[in-house]
Amino acid sequence: MNTGIILYGPPASGKDTVAQALHQLSSSYMQFQRLKVGPGRTTGYRMATPAQLDALRASDQVLYENERYEATYVVDRSHLTGLLSAGTIPVIHLGQIAGIHAVRRYPIRWITVLLWCSRPTTADRLRNRGASDLDVRLGVWDETLADLGQASDTDFSHRIDTELIRPDEAATVINALVAAAPDQTQPQRSPL
């Protein structure tokens, strides 16, 4: 059975870093590059125009979209299907419980991992990487904490505190979840 991974967490919780550690552990793990329409960072995204996004919507290819940082971010069916057809395990970053629910409608086995760190750690990590919009991103941290109030007991397969667990250790834990038989991957209660 095909498997996909969803990494959920606030800004600077380690989603990119853990995805890279997973890829270093096995090249079968491939970070899903979400489609992005709008300004800001382009690295790690597939950039698109509003017309291209409208065409995806019209052809029912949008699994989930959200707006943040004055841009629209999209998880699309066609790209996900392409990664799975290539034999990879897609690793999708999300920051909304609604996104988890929408993406998990795609019929594969999903491992959903909450990556978490405290607000002060988020601020330190953002400063260290030179974020110019610290207040905005800390506001998103607050939104993510509030969003967790919408989580059910079955939304997460595992929780990893990235202040305590190194990225390579997190990758090893997630890899073990992928390797476990589907009935051995028990959801964990919402963690905070």
C-alpha positions in Angstrom: 0.0 0.0 0.0 1.3 3.5 -0.8 2.2 5.7 2.1 2.4 9.5 2.5 3.6 11.6 5.4 2.1 14.8 6.7 4.3 17.0 8.9 2.2 19.5 10.8 3.6 22.3 12.9 4.1 26.0 13.4 6.8 28.0 11.6 10.4 26.9 12.5 9.2 23.6 14.1 11.5 21.7 11.8 9.3 20.6 8.9 11.9 21.3 6.2 14.8 20.0 8.3 13.0 16.7 9.2 11.9 16.2 5.6 15.6 16.6 4.5 16.6 14.1 7.3 14.1 11.6 5.9 15.4 12.0 2.4 19.0 11.5 3.7 17.8 8.4 5.5 16.2 7.0 2.3 15.9 8.6 -1.1 12.3 7.2 -1.3 11.2 10.1 0.9 10.4 13.1 -1.3 9.3 16.5 0.0 6.1 17.5 -1.7 6.6 20.9 -3.2 3.3 22.7 -2.8 2.1 25.0 -5.6 2.4 28.6 -4.6 0.6 31.7 -6.1 1.9 35.0 -4.8 4.9 36.8 -3.4 7.6 35.7 -1.1 10.0 32.8 -0.9 10.1 30.6 -4.0 12.5 27.9 -2.8 10.7 24.7 -2.1 7.6 25.6 -4.0 6.3 25.1 -7.6 5.3 28.6 -8.6 2.1 29.2 -10.5 -0.1 31.9 -11.9 -3.7 32.6 -10.8 -4.9 31.2 -14.2 -3.0 28.0 -13.6 -4.6 27.6 -10.2 -8.0 28.3 -11.6 -7.4 25.5 -14.2 -6.5 23.1 -11.4 -9.6 24.0 -9.5 -11.8 23.6 -12.6 -10.3 20.1 -13.2 -10.8 19.1 -9.5 -7.1 18.7 -8.9 -6.9 20.8 -5.7 -6.9 18.6 -2.6 -6.3 21.6 -0.2 -5.5 25.2 -0.5 -4.9 27.9 2.1 -3.8 31.5 2.2 -1.0 32.8 4.3 1.7 35.5 3.9 -0.3 37.1 1.1 0.0 33.9 -1.0 -2.0 30.8 -1.8 -0.5 27.4 -1.2 -1.9 24.3 -2.8 -1.7 20.5 -2.4 -2.7 19.2 -5.8 -3.8 15.7 -6.7 -1.8 15.5 -10.0 1.6 16.2 -8.3 0.8 13.8 -5.5 -0.2 11.1 -7.9 3.0 11.7 -9.9 5.2 11.3 -6.8 3.4 8.1 -5.8 3.6 6.7 -9.3 7.4 7.3 -9.2 7.6 5.0 -6.2 8.4 7.8 -3.6 6.9 8.5 -0.2 5.7 12.1 -0.4 6.3 14.3 2.7 3.8 17.2 2.8 4.1 20.2 5.1 0.8 21.6 6.6 -0.1 24.0 9.3 -3.8 23.5 9.4 -6.0 20.7 10.8 -8.4 21.3 8.0 -5.5 20.6 5.6 -4.8 17.3 7.3 -8.4 16.3 6.9 -8.6 17.3 3.3 -5.3 15.7 2.2 -6.1 12.4 4.0 -9.1 12.0 1.7 -6.6 10.9 -0.9 -6.8 7.1 -0.6 -3.4 6.0 0.7 -2.0 5.2 4.1 -1.2 8.5 5.9 1.3 8.9 8.7 0.6 12.4 10.3 3.3 13.7 12.6 3.0 16.8 14.8 6.4 18.6 15.0 6.4 21.1 17.9 8.6 23.6 19.5 7.9 26.4 22.0 7.2 30.0 20.9 10.5 31.3 22.3 12.4 28.5 20.3 10.4 29.5 17.2 11.5 33.1 17.7 15.1 32.1 18.2 15.1 29.9 15.1 13.4 32.6 13.0 16.0 35.2 14.1 18.8 32.8 13.3 17.6 32.3 9.8 17.2 36.1 9.3 13.4 36.3 9.1 12.3 39.8 8.4 8.7 39.2 9.4 9.2 37.8 12.9 6.0 39.2 14.3 3.9 37.8 11.4 5.4 34.3 11.8 5.0 34.4 15.6 1.3 35.3 14.9 1.2 32.1 12.8 2.7 30.1 15.7 -0.3 31.5 17.8 -2.7 30.5 15.1 -1.3 27.0 14.9 -1.6 26.6 18.7 -5.3 27.7 18.4 -5.8 25.4 15.4 -4.7 22.4 17.5 -7.9 22.9 19.5 -9.7 21.6 16.4 -7.6 18.3 16.4 -9.3 15.0 17.2 -7.7 12.1 19.0 -7.0 10.4 15.7 -5.4 13.3 13.8 -1.8 12.5 14.6 0.2 9.2 14.4 3.0 10.7 16.5 4.2 13.9 18.2 7.9 15.0 18.1 9.2 17.8 20.2 12.0 19.3 18.0 13.6 21.0 20.9 14.4 17.6 22.4 14.7 15.3 19.3 17.4 15.9 16.7 16.2 15.8 13.0 18.0 12.5 12.3 16.3 10.9 15.3 12.9 12.3 14.2 13.5 10.8 10.8 14.3 7.4 12.3 11.1 7.5 14.4 9.0 8.4 11.3 10.7 5.8 9.2 9.7 3.2 11.9 6.1 4.4 11.7 6.2 3.9 7.9 7.7 0.4 8.3 5.1 -0.7 10.9 2.1 -2.6 9.8 -0.9 -0.3 9.3 -2.7 -1.7 12.3 0.4 -1.0 14.5 0.4 2.7 13.8 -2.0 3.9 16.5 -3.1 7.5 16.6 -1.9 9.6 19.6 -4.1 12.0 21.5 -3.7 15.6 20.6 -0.6 16.6 22.4 -0.8 20.1 23.9 
